[in-house]
Every structure is written in C-alpha cells, then in structure tokens.
Amino acid sequence: MAKYNMADQFNLLKKVQKEMAELQDALEDMSVEGTAGGGMVTVKATGKQKILYVKIDSEVVDPEDVEMLEDLIIAATNQALDKSREMAQEEMQKIAGGMLGNLPGGLKIPGLGL
C-alpha cells in the first residue's frame, strides 16, 4: 500500500487552484451561442454565464404575438447558458479530472462543482 504524502497532495492542490483561477479568467473570453425558432433568435454568452448579445431576426417580430418572441428569447438564452455551464465544466474537468480524486476523504473544493 502506497504511503500517503501530505506535501505532494498539498502541492497538487495548489497547482489545481492556480489552474482553476487561470481558467476563471479564460472563461471570460470563451463564448457559446444558443438559438431558437430555427435560428430566428440567437443569444451569445460567455463561459461565465454573461449574455453578450441577443440577435432577433426581423421576421419573427410580430406585434400581434409578442409572447412567442418572448418565449424564443427565453429558450435561446437558456440554451446559451446551459452550453456555457457545460463548457465551463468540461474545461474544469480537463484541469482537475483525475487529480482531485486522489485527495484524502474525497475532499471537495467549494466553487468548483467537482
């Protein structure tokens, strides 16, 4: 049975924390799009779940059916935010993947969602 080395685990944790901090900065520059209505509404969001823009095709703007437009905006926004969260999670897994599983007692780091 391998001997547990606290110093190695601490260094590993510090490395993961540093890489996660760098990823948080990088997520600001990453973006994804969500669409609804066959592309009639497009929403772009950053990897930190901030909306960058909403694009609405003029064909979908009907003063008699504002509710449909609202529904399309909500659908596209939710899709963009879901994709953003998935992208952020995938990027975090690349960094922390197998490393955090080696920490004692299944240690969880707040804010990482791992």
N, CA, C and O atoms as CSV, one atom per row, in Angstrom:
chain,resi,resn,atom,element,x,y,z
A,1,MET,N,N,0.842,-1.174,0.000
A,1,MET,CA,C,0.000,0.000,0.000
A,1,MET,C,C,0.888,1.238,0.000
A,1,MET,O,O,1.809,1.336,0.811
A,2,ALA,N,N,0.625,2.181,-0.894
A,2,ALA,CA,C,1.443,3.387,-1.011
A,2,ALA,C,C,1.245,4.281,0.205
A,2,ALA,O,O,0.141,4.412,0.733
A,3,LYS,N,N,2.332,4.885,0.630
A,3,LYS,CA,C,2.278,5.778,1.780
A,3,LYS,C,C,1.715,7.127,1.328
A,3,LYS,O,O,2.095,7.652,0.282
A,4,TYR,N,N,0.824,7.666,2.116
A,4,TYR,CA,C,0.202,8.947,1.822
A,4,TYR,C,C,1.217,10.058,2.066
A,4,TYR,O,O,1.825,10.120,3.135
A,5,ASN,N,N,1.399,10.922,1.096
A,5,ASN,CA,C,2.352,12.018,1.215
A,5,ASN,C,C,1.585,13.333,1.207
A,5,ASN,O,O,1.140,13.801,0.159
A,6,MET,N,N,1.436,13.924,2.390
A,6,MET,CA,C,0.664,15.152,2.557
A,6,MET,C,C,1.273,16.305,1.750
A,6,MET,O,O,0.527,17.096,1.174
A,7,ALA,N,N,2.571,16.420,1.691
A,7,ALA,CA,C,3.220,17.519,0.958
A,7,ALA,C,C,2.910,17.425,-0.528
A,7,ALA,O,O,2.631,18.441,-1.166
A,8,ASP,N,N,2.956,16.221,-1.090
A,8,ASP,CA,C,2.637,16.040,-2.507
A,8,ASP,C,C,1.183,16.419,-2.779
A,8,ASP,O,O,0.880,17.076,-3.775
A,9,GLN,N,N,0.304,16.007,-1.903
A,9,GLN,CA,C,-1.114,16.324,-2.083
A,9,GLN,C,C,-1.356,17.834,-1.969
A,9,GLN,O,O,-2.160,18.391,-2.717
A,10,PHE,N,N,-0.672,18.486,-1.050
A,10,PHE,CA,C,-0.801,19.928,-0.890
A,10,PHE,C,C,-0.306,20.652,-2.142
A,10,PHE,O,O,-0.948,21.592,-2.612
A,11,ASN,N,N,0.828,20.217,-2.676
A,11,ASN,CA,C,1.362,20.824,-3.902
A,11,ASN,C,C,0.413,20.609,-5.085
A,11,ASN,O,O,0.226,21.499,-5.914
A,12,LEU,N,N,-0.171,19.435,-5.148
A,12,LEU,CA,C,-1.133,19.142,-6.199
A,12,LEU,C,C,-2.349,20.064,-6.074
A,12,LEU,O,O,-2.832,20.603,-7.070
A,13,LEU,N,N,-2.829,20.238,-4.866
A,13,LEU,CA,C,-3.969,21.107,-4.623
A,13,LEU,C,C,-3.648,22.546,-5.018
A,13,LEU,O,O,-4.479,23.221,-5.625
A,14,LYS,N,N,-2.462,23.017,-4.682
A,14,LYS,CA,C,-2.060,24.377,-5.054
A,14,LYS,C,C,-2.014,24.531,-6.573
A,14,LYS,O,O,-2.427,25.558,-7.113
A,15,LYS,N,N,-1.512,23.512,-7.253
A,15,LYS,CA,C,-1.434,23.554,-8.713
A,15,LYS,C,C,-2.836,23.621,-9.320
A,15,LYS,O,O,-3.083,24.407,-10.235
A,16,VAL,N,N,-3.744,22.802,-8.814
A,16,VAL,CA,C,-5.118,22.790,-9.315
A,16,VAL,C,C,-5.783,24.145,-9.051
A,16,VAL,O,O,-6.478,24.670,-9.921
A,17,GLN,N,N,-5.576,24.707,-7.871
A,17,GLN,CA,C,-6.160,26.011,-7.551
A,17,GLN,C,C,-5.652,27.082,-8.514
A,17,GLN,O,O,-6.432,27.909,-8.987
A,18,LYS,N,N,-4.367,27.073,-8.805
A,18,LYS,CA,C,-3.788,28.060,-9.720
A,18,LYS,C,C,-4.383,27.905,-11.115
A,18,LYS,O,O,-4.753,28.893,-11.749
A,19,GLU,N,N,-4.474,26.673,-11.588
A,19,GLU,CA,C,-5.025,26.429,-12.916
A,19,GLU,C,C,-6.510,26.794,-12.981
A,19,GLU,O,O,-6.988,27.278,-14.008
A,20,MET,N,N,-7.228,26.566,-11.902
A,20,MET,CA,C,-8.646,26.928,-11.865
A,20,MET,C,C,-8.812,28.448,-11.902
A,20,MET,O,O,-9.721,28.954,-12.560
A,21,ALA,N,N,-7.952,29.171,-11.207
A,21,ALA,CA,C,-8.006,30.633,-11.230
A,21,ALA,C,C,-7.733,31.144,-12.648
A,21,ALA,O,O,-8.396,32.067,-13.122
A,22,GLU,N,N,-6.762,30.542,-13.312
A,22,GLU,CA,C,-6.460,30.923,-14.691
A,22,GLU,C,C,-7.648,30.607,-15.614
A,22,GLU,O,O,-7.952,31.376,-16.526
A,23,LEU,N,N,-8.307,29.481,-15.370
A,23,LEU,CA,C,-9.469,29.105,-16.169
A,23,LEU,C,C,-10.596,30.111,-15.970
A,23,LEU,O,O,-11.272,30.481,-16.930
A,24,GLN,N,N,-10.805,30.554,-14.738
A,24,GLN,CA,C,-11.860,31.543,-14.488
A,24,GLN,C,C,-11.646,32.791,-15.339
A,24,GLN,O,O,-12.606,33.354,-15.865
A,25,ASP,N,N,-10.412,33.220,-15.476
A,25,ASP,CA,C,-10.107,34.370,-16.334
A,25,ASP,C,C,-10.363,34.029,-17.802
A,25,ASP,O,O,-10.926,34.836,-18.541
A,26,ALA,N,N,-9.953,32.845,-18.215
A,26,ALA,CA,C,-10.112,32.437,-19.610
A,26,ALA,C,C,-11.578,32.297,-20.002
A,26,ALA,O,O,-11.937,32.545,-21.153
A,27,LEU,N,N,-12.430,31.901,-19.054
A,27,LEU,CA,C,-13.853,31.718,-19.361
A,27,LEU,C,C,-14.516,33.030,-19.787
A,27,LEU,O,O,-15.519,33.019,-20.500
A,28,GLU,N,N,-13.957,34.152,-19.351
A,28,GLU,CA,C,-14.480,35.457,-19.780
A,28,GLU,C,C,-14.380,35.620,-21.293
A,28,GLU,O,O,-15.231,36.260,-21.912
A,29,ASP,N,N,-13.335,35.037,-21.886
A,29,ASP,CA,C,-13.089,35.183,-23.321
A,29,ASP,C,C,-13.705,34.065,-24.163
A,29,ASP,O,O,-13.744,34.168,-25.389
A,30,MET,N,N,-14.181,33.010,-23.525
A,30,MET,CA,C,-14.828,31.912,-24.248
A,30,MET,C,C,-16.309,32.239,-24.392
A,30,MET,O,O,-16.900,32.883,-23.525
A,31,SER,N,N,-16.903,31.789,-25.496
A,31,SER,CA,C,-18.324,32.069,-25.674
A,31,SER,C,C,-19.023,30.937,-26.409
A,31,SER,O,O,-18.399,30.134,-27.102
A,32,VAL,N,N,-20.327,30.900,-26.237
A,32,VAL,CA,C,-21.189,29.922,-26.899
A,32,VAL,C,C,-22.457,30.644,-27.340
A,32,VAL,O,O,-22.762,31.733,-26.854
A,33,GLU,N,N,-23.193,30.027,-28.265
A,33,GLU,CA,C,-24.453,30.594,-28.712
A,33,GLU,C,C,-25.585,29.608,-28.487
A,33,GLU,O,O,-25.411,28.393,-28.586
A,34,GLY,N,N,-26.734,30.158,-28.187
A,34,GLY,CA,C,-27.965,29.388,-28.125
A,34,GLY,C,C,-28.916,29.972,-29.150
A,34,GLY,O,O,-28.931,31.182,-29.376
A,35,THR,N,N,-29.713,29.109,-29.772
A,35,THR,CA,C,-30.654,29.591,-30.778
A,35,THR,C,C,-32.036,29.011,-30.520
A,35,THR,O,O,-32.189,27.996,-29.840
A,36,ALA,N,N,-33.039,29.682,-31.082
A,36,ALA,CA,C,-34.412,29.195,-31.004
A,36,ALA,C,C,-35.134,29.643,-32.274
A,36,ALA,O,O,-34.702,30.568,-32.962
A,37,GLY,N,N,-36.224,28.974,-32.562
A,37,GLY,CA,C,-37.009,29.327,-33.741
A,37,GLY,C,C,-36.257,29.112,-35.036
A,37,GLY,O,O,-36.396,29.890,-35.979
A,38,GLY,N,N,-35.468,28.066,-35.083
A,38,GLY,CA,C,-34.708,27.785,-36.299
A,38,GLY,C,C,-33.672,28.850,-36.611
A,38,GLY,O,O,-33.375,29.119,-37.775
A,39,GLY,N,N,-33.123,29.453,-35.565
A,39,GLY,CA,C,-32.095,30.477,-35.747
A,39,GLY,C,C,-32.651,31.889,-35.819
A,39,GLY,O,O,-31.906,32.837,-36.064
A,40,MET,N,N,-33.949,32.036,-35.608
A,40,MET,CA,C,-34.561,33.369,-35.658
A,40,MET,C,C,-34.134,34.225,-34.457
A,40,MET,O,O,-34.111,35.453,-34.542
A,41,VAL,N,N,-33.801,33.574,-33.350
A,41,VAL,CA,C,-33.294,34.269,-32.165
A,41,VAL,C,C,-31.984,33.602,-31.772
A,41,VAL,O,O,-31.912,32.381,-31.630
A,42,THR,N,N,-30.953,34.416,-31.600
A,42,THR,CA,C,-29.639,33.922,-31.200
A,42,THR,C,C,-29.175,34.704,-29.977
A,42,THR,O,O,-29.289,35.928,-29.922
A,43,VAL,N,N,-28.653,33.973,-29.002
A,43,VAL,CA,C,-28.110,34.589,-27.797
A,43,VAL,C,C,-26.689,34.083,-27.621
A,43,VAL,O,O,-26.435,32.881,-27.693
A,44,LYS,N,N,-25.760,35.009,-27.389
A,44,LYS,CA,C,-24.365,34.648,-27.165
A,44,LYS,C,C,-24.022,34.928,-25.701
A,44,LYS,O,O,-24.353,35.986,-25.166
A,45,ALA,N,N,-23.354,33.966,-25.065
A,45,ALA,CA,C,-22.977,34.084,-23.655
A,45,ALA,C,C,-21.514,33.705,-23.469
A,45,ALA,O,O,-20.968,32.903,-24.227
A,46,THR,N,N,-20.889,34.288,-22.456
A,46,THR,CA,C,-19.514,33.935,-22.123
A,46,THR,C,C,-19.488,32.643,-21.318
A,46,THR,O,O,-20.528,32.116,-20.920
A,47,GLY,N,N,-18.288,32.149,-21.089
A,47,GLY,CA,C,-18.103,30.971,-20.254
A,47,GLY,C,C,-18.411,31.238,-18.788
A,47,GLY,O,O,-18.432,30.313,-17.976
A,48,LYS,N,N,-18.646,32.488,-18.450
A,48,LYS,CA,C,-19.020,32.853,-17.076
A,48,LYS,C,C,-20.496,33.223,-16.987
A,48,LYS,O,O,-20.917,33.922,-16.065
A,49,GLN,N,N,-21.271,32.749,-17.948
A,49,GLN,CA,C,-22.719,32.903,-17.994
A,49,GLN,C,C,-23.175,34.366,-18.039
A,49,GLN,O,O,-24.171,34.728,-17.414
A,50,LYS,N,N,-22.452,35.192,-18.771
A,50,LYS,CA,C,-22.846,36.583,-19.009
A,50,LYS,C,C,-23.326,36.688,-20.455
A,50,LYS,O,O,-22.655,36.213,-21.371
A,51,ILE,N,N,-24.478,37.305,-20.656
A,51,ILE,CA,C,-25.029,37.467,-22.001
A,51,ILE,C,C,-24.269,38.579,-22.717
A,51,ILE,O,O,-24.144,39.689,-22.199
A,52,LEU,N,N,-23.761,38.273,-23.914
A,52,LEU,CA,C,-23.041,39.258,-24.706
A,52,LEU,C,C,-23.974,39.984,-25.669
A,52,LEU,O,O,-23.874,41.197,-25.848
A,53,TYR,N,N,-24.876,39.232,-26.282
A,53,TYR,CA,C,-25.843,39.877,-27.169
A,53,TYR,C,C,-27.032,38.970,-27.431
A,53,TYR,O,O,-26.982,37.757,-27.230
A,54,VAL,N,N,-28.105,39.608,-27.889
A,54,VAL,CA,C,-29.306,38.926,-28.353
A,54,VAL,C,C,-29.569,39.435,-29.763
A,54,VAL,O,O,-29.656,40.643,-29.987
A,55,LYS,N,N,-29.694,38.516,-30.709
A,55,LYS,CA,C,-29.973,38.882,-32.093
A,55,LYS,C,C,-31.346,38.317,-32.463
A,55,LYS,O,O,-31.612,37.129,-32.284
A,56,ILE,N,N,-32.204,39.184,-32.978
A,56,ILE,CA,C,-33.564,38.777,-33.329
A,56,ILE,C,C,-33.790,39.088,-34.806
A,56,ILE,O,O,-33.647,40.233,-35.235
A,57,ASP,N,N,-34.142,38.065,-35.578
A,57,ASP,CA,C,-34.452,38.246,-36.992
A,57,ASP,C,C,-35.759,39.037,-37.083
A,57,ASP,O,O,-36.719,38.734,-36.375
A,58,SER,N,N,-35.797,40.028,-37.935
A,58,SER,CA,C,-36.977,40.894,-38.045
A,58,SER,C,C,-38.239,40.125,-38.430
A,58,SER,O,O,-39.348,40.567,-38.131
A,59,GLU,N,N,-38.078,38.976,-39.092
A,59,GLU,CA,C,-39.244,38.183,-39.492
A,59,GLU,C,C,-40.025,37.637,-38.305
A,59,GLU,O,O,-41.217,37.350,-38.423
A,60,VAL,N,N,-39.367,37.492,-37.169
A,60,VAL,CA,C,-40.034,36.910,-36.006
A,60,VAL,C,C,-40.701,37.984,-35.140
A,60,VAL,O,O,-41.398,37.657,-34.179
A,61,VAL,N,N,-40.493,39.252,-35.470
A,61,VAL,CA,C,-41.086,40.339,-34.695
A,61,VAL,C,C,-42.506,40.584,-35.211
A,61,VAL,O,O,-42.710,41.139,-36.291
A,62,ASP,N,N,-43.461,40.159,-34.416
A,62,ASP,CA,C,-44.872,40.317,-34.763
A,62,ASP,C,C,-45.569,40.997,-33.585
A,62,ASP,O,O,-45.735,40.385,-32.530
A,63,PRO,N,N,-45.976,42.250,-33.752
A,63,PRO,CA,C,-46.627,42.971,-32.650
A,63,PRO,C,C,-47.870,42.262,-32.125
A,63,PRO,O,O,-48.292,42.499,-30.993
A,64,GLU,N,N,-48.451,41.403,-32.937
A,64,GLU,CA,C,-49.650,40.670,-32.516
A,64,GLU,C,C,-49.310,39.415,-31.710
A,64,GLU,O,O,-50.193,38.801,-31.112
A,65,ASP,N,N,-48.026,39.037,-31.695
A,65,ASP,CA,C,-47.633,37.807,-30.989
A,65,ASP,C,C,-46.323,38.025,-30.231
A,65,ASP,O,O,-45.335,37.333,-30.476
A,66,VAL,N,N,-46.323,38.972,-29.329
A,66,VAL,CA,C,-45.146,39.283,-28.519
A,66,VAL,C,C,-44.773,38.091,-27.639
A,66,VAL,O,O,-43.592,37.854,-27.384
A,67,GLU,N,N,-45.752,37.357,-27.184
A,67,GLU,CA,C,-45.499,36.212,-26.303
A,67,GLU,C,C,-44.608,35.168,-26.983
A,67,GLU,O,O,-43.739,34.586,-26.333
A,68,MET,N,N,-44.811,34.927,-28.273
A,68,MET,CA,C,-43.962,33.963,-28.983
A,68,MET,C,C,-42.514,34.444,-28.996
A,68,MET,O,O,-41.595,33.660,-28.756
A,69,LEU,N,N,-42.308,35.732,-29.275
A,69,LEU,CA,C,-40.960,36.290,-29.291
A,69,LEU,C,C,-40.319,36.166,-27.915
A,69,LEU,O,O,-39.149,35.799,-27.803
A,70,GLU,N,N,-41.073,36.466,-26.881
A,70,GLU,CA,C,-40.548,36.320,-25.514
A,70,GLU,C,C,-40.127,34.884,-25.244
A,70,GLU,O,O,-39.071,34.642,-24.661
A,71,ASP,N,N,-40.953,33.927,-25.669
A,71,ASP,CA,C,-40.629,32.508,-25.475
A,71,ASP,C,C,-39.356,32.116,-26.226
A,71,ASP,O,O,-38.538,31.353,-25.711
A,72,LEU,N,N,-39.189,32.639,-27.445
A,72,LEU,CA,C,-37.983,32.333,-28.217
A,72,LEU,C,C,-36.742,32.913,-27.551
A,72,LEU,O,O,-35.693,32.269,-27.527
A,73,ILE,N,N,-36.852,34.110,-27.016
A,73,ILE,CA,C,-35.720,34.735,-26.328
A,73,ILE,C,C,-35.347,33.926,-25.091
A,73,ILE,O,O,-34.167,33.685,-24.833
A,74,ILE,N,N,-36.340,33.512,-24.337
A,74,ILE,CA,C,-36.082,32.701,-23.145
A,74,ILE,C,C,-35.421,31.378,-23.531
A,74,ILE,O,O,-34.452,30.960,-22.897
A,75,ALA,N,N,-35.941,30.720,-24.568
A,75,ALA,CA,C,-35.391,29.425,-24.996
A,75,ALA,C,C,-33.943,29.572,-25.447
A,75,ALA,O,O,-33.087,28.777,-25.060
A,76,ALA,N,N,-33.667,30.586,-26.265
A,76,ALA,CA,C,-32.301,30.783,-26.758
A,76,ALA,C,C,-31.353,31.146,-25.616
A,76,ALA,O,O,-30.214,30.678,-25.582
A,77,THR,N,N,-31.813,31.968,-24.691
A,77,THR,CA,C,-30.981,32.356,-23.547
A,77,THR,C,C,-30.676,31.155,-22.672
A,77,THR,O,O,-29.530,30.958,-22.267
A,78,ASN,N,N,-31.681,30.356,-22.377
A,78,ASN,CA,C,-31.448,29.164,-21.551
A,78,ASN,C,C,-30.508,28.189,-22.238
A,78,ASN,O,O,-29.667,27.576,-21.579
A,79,GLN,N,N,-30.633,28.034,-23.542
A,79,GLN,CA,C,-29.730,27.143,-24.266
A,79,GLN,C,C,-28.296,27.664,-24.200
A,79,GLN,O,O,-27.364,26.893,-23.967
A,80,ALA,N,N,-28.115,28.976,-24.403
A,80,ALA,CA,C,-26.770,29.561,-24.334
A,80,ALA,C,C,-26.169,29.386,-22.937
A,80,ALA,O,O,-24.994,29.043,-22.809
A,81,LEU,N,N,-26.958,29.617,-21.901
A,81,LEU,CA,C,-26.444,29.473,-20.537
A,81,LEU,C,C,-26.140,28.014,-20.212
A,81,LEU,O,O,-25.149,27.730,-19.540
A,82,ASP,N,N,-26.972,27.089,-20.675
A,82,ASP,CA,C,-26.690,25.659,-20.472
A,82,ASP,C,C,-25.381,25.271,-21.149
A,82,ASP,O,O,-24.552,24.577,-20.560
A,83,LYS,N,N,-25.198,25.720,-22.389
A,83,LYS,CA,C,-23.952,25.423,-23.106
A,83,LYS,C,C,-22.754,26.042,-22.403
A,83,LYS,O,O,-21.680,25.443,-22.356
A,84,SER,N,N,-22.934,27.229,-21.862
A,84,SER,CA,C,-21.856,27.909,-21.151
A,84,SER,C,C,-21.435,27.113,-19.920
A,84,SER,O,O,-20.245,26.918,-19.676
A,85,ARG,N,N,-22.411,26.660,-19.154
A,85,ARG,CA,C,-22.103,25.856,-17.958
A,85,ARG,C,C,-21.420,24.548,-18.347
A,85,ARG,O,O,-20.465,24.128,-17.694
A,86,GLU,N,N,-21.906,23.901,-19.409
A,86,GLU,CA,C,-21.287,22.655,-19.875
A,86,GLU,C,C,-19.842,22.889,-20.303
A,86,GLU,O,O,-18.957,22.095,-19.984
A,87,MET,N,N,-19.607,23.985,-21.029
A,87,MET,CA,C,-18.259,24.303,-21.483
A,87,MET,C,C,-17.340,24.540,-20.279
A,87,MET,O,O,-16.217,24.038,-20.244
A,88,ALA,N,N,-17.815,25.297,-19.307
A,88,ALA,CA,C,-17.007,25.576,-18.121
A,88,ALA,C,C,-16.702,24.281,-17.366
A,88,ALA,O,O,-15.578,24.081,-16.908
A,89,GLN,N,N,-17.687,23.415,-17.238
A,89,GLN,CA,C,-17.490,22.141,-16.539
A,89,GLN,C,C,-16.473,21.270,-17.275
A,89,GLN,O,O,-15.617,20.649,-16.646
A,90,GLU,N,N,-16.565,21.223,-18.601
A,90,GLU,CA,C,-15.609,20.432,-19.387
A,90,GLU,C,C,-14.188,20.971,-19.211
A,90,GLU,O,O,-13.238,20.198,-19.080
A,91,GLU,N,N,-14.048,22.290,-19.209
A,91,GLU,CA,C,-12.726,22.891,-19.029
A,91,GLU,C,C,-12.183,22.592,-17.634
A,91,GLU,O,O,-10.990,22.330,-17.479
A,92,MET,N,N,-13.038,22.628,-16.627
A,92,MET,CA,C,-12.597,22.315,-15.261
A,92,MET,C,C,-12.171,20.865,-15.143
A,92,MET,O,O,-11.196,20.547,-14.463
A,93,GLN,N,N,-12.917,19.976,-15.818
A,93,GLN,CA,C,-12.570,18.561,-15.766
A,93,GLN,C,C,-11.217,18.300,-16.404
A,93,GLN,O,O,-10.485,17.412,-15.966
A,94,LYS,N,N,-10.875,19.070,-17.443
A,94,LYS,CA,C,-9.566,18.913,-18.077
A,94,LYS,C,C,-8.451,19.196,-17.068
A,94,LYS,O,O,-7.410,18.539,-17.073
A,95,ILE,N,N,-8.684,20.170,-16.219
A,95,ILE,CA,C,-7.672,20.547,-15.230
A,95,ILE,C,C,-7.689,19.595,-14.044
A,95,ILE,O,O,-6.647,19.078,-13.640
A,96,ALA,N,N,-8.862,19.366,-13.491
A,96,ALA,CA,C,-8.953,18.654,-12.220
A,96,ALA,C,C,-9.267,17.178,-12.361
A,96,ALA,O,O,-9.108,16.416,-11.407
A,97,GLY,N,N,-9.708,16.768,-13.535
A,97,GLY,CA,C,-10.102,15.394,-13.807
A,97,GLY,C,C,-9.726,14.364,-12.781
A,97,GLY,O,O,-10.484,14.137,-11.838
A,98,GLY,N,N,-8.592,13.737,-12.929
A,98,GLY,CA,C,-8.172,12.687,-12.020
A,98,GLY,C,C,-7.444,13.183,-10.796
A,98,GLY,O,O,-7.257,12.430,-9.840
A,99,MET,N,N,-7.028,14.438,-10.804
A,99,MET,CA,C,-6.220,14.931,-9.687
A,99,MET,C,C,-6.987,15.006,-8.377
A,99,MET,O,O,-6.476,14.593,-7.336
A,100,LEU,N,N,-8.203,15.526,-8.415
A,100,LEU,CA,C,-8.933,15.729,-7.168
A,100,LEU,C,C,-9.394,14.420,-6.545
A,100,LEU,O,O,-9.636,14.353,-5.340
A,101,GLY,N,N,-9.513,13.390,-7.358
A,101,GLY,CA,C,-9.911,12.098,-6.807
A,101,GLY,C,C,-8.863,11.505,-5.894
A,101,GLY,O,O,-9.171,10.596,-5.124
A,102,ASN,N,N,-7.628,11.990,-5.952
A,102,ASN,CA,C,-6.549,11.467,-5.129
A,102,ASN,C,C,-6.464,12.147,-3.766
A,102,ASN,O,O,-5.672,11.736,-2.918
A,103,LEU,N,N,-7.271,13.178,-3.551
A,103,LEU,CA,C,-7.205,13.888,-2.278
A,103,LEU,C,C,-7.874,13.061,-1.188
A,103,LEU,O,O,-8.802,12.302,-1.467
A,104,PRO,N,N,-7.410,13.204,0.051
A,104,PRO,CA,C,-7.937,12.402,1.151
A,104,PRO,C,C,-9.416,12.674,1.407
A,104,PRO,O,O,-9.868,13.818,1.363
A,105,GLY,N,N,-10.152,11.614,1.673
A,105,GLY,CA,C,-11.549,11.734,2.061
A,105,GLY,C,C,-12.451,12.322,0.995
A,105,GLY,O,O,-13.529,12.823,1.317
A,106,GLY,N,N,-12.042,12.275,-0.268
A,106,GLY,CA,C,-12.875,12.832,-1.325
A,106,GLY,C,C,-13.082,14.320,-1.147
A,106,GLY,O,O,-14.180,14.825,-1.382
A,107,LEU,N,N,-12.057,15.024,-0.740
A,107,LEU,CA,C,-12.129,16.453,-0.462
A,107,LEU,C,C,-12.797,17.209,-1.596
A,107,LEU,O,O,-12.451,17.030,-2.764
A,108,LYS,N,N,-13.751,18.049,-1.247
A,108,LYS,CA,C,-14.450,18.875,-2.223
A,108,LYS,C,C,-13.968,20.318,-2.068
A,108,LYS,O,O,-13.786,20.805,-0.952
A,109,ILE,N,N,-13.768,20.978,-3.176
A,109,ILE,CA,C,-13.324,22.369,-3.148
A,109,ILE,C,C,-14.524,23.236,-3.524
A,109,ILE,O,O,-15.039,23.110,-4.635
A,110,PRO,N,N,-14.986,24.120,-2.620
A,110,PRO,CA,C,-16.142,24.950,-2.896
A,110,PRO,C,C,-15.928,25.776,-4.154
A,110,PRO,O,O,-14.833,26.276,-4.414
A,111,GLY,N,N,-17.010,25.908,-4.937
A,111,GLY,CA,C,-16.954,26.734,-6.131
A,111,GLY,C,C,-16.490,26.012,-7.376
A,111,GLY,O,O,-16.597,26.552,-8.477
A,112,LEU,N,N,-15.982,24.814,-7.227
A,112,LEU,CA,C,-15.503,24.084,-8.403
A,112,LEU,C,C,-16.564,23.158,-8.967
A,112,LEU,O,O,-16.464,22.727,-10.116
A,113,GLY,N,N,-17.566,22.852,-8.183
A,113,GLY,CA,C,-18.600,21.960,-8.660
A,113,GLY,C,C,-18.105,20.555,-8.911
A,113,GLY,O,O,-18.741,19.806,-9.652
A,114,LEU,N,N,-16.993,20.176,-8.316
A,114,LEU,CA,C,-16.425,18.843,-8.530
A,114,LEU,C,C,-16.540,18.025,-7.270
A,114,LEU,O,O,-16.118,16.869,-7.243
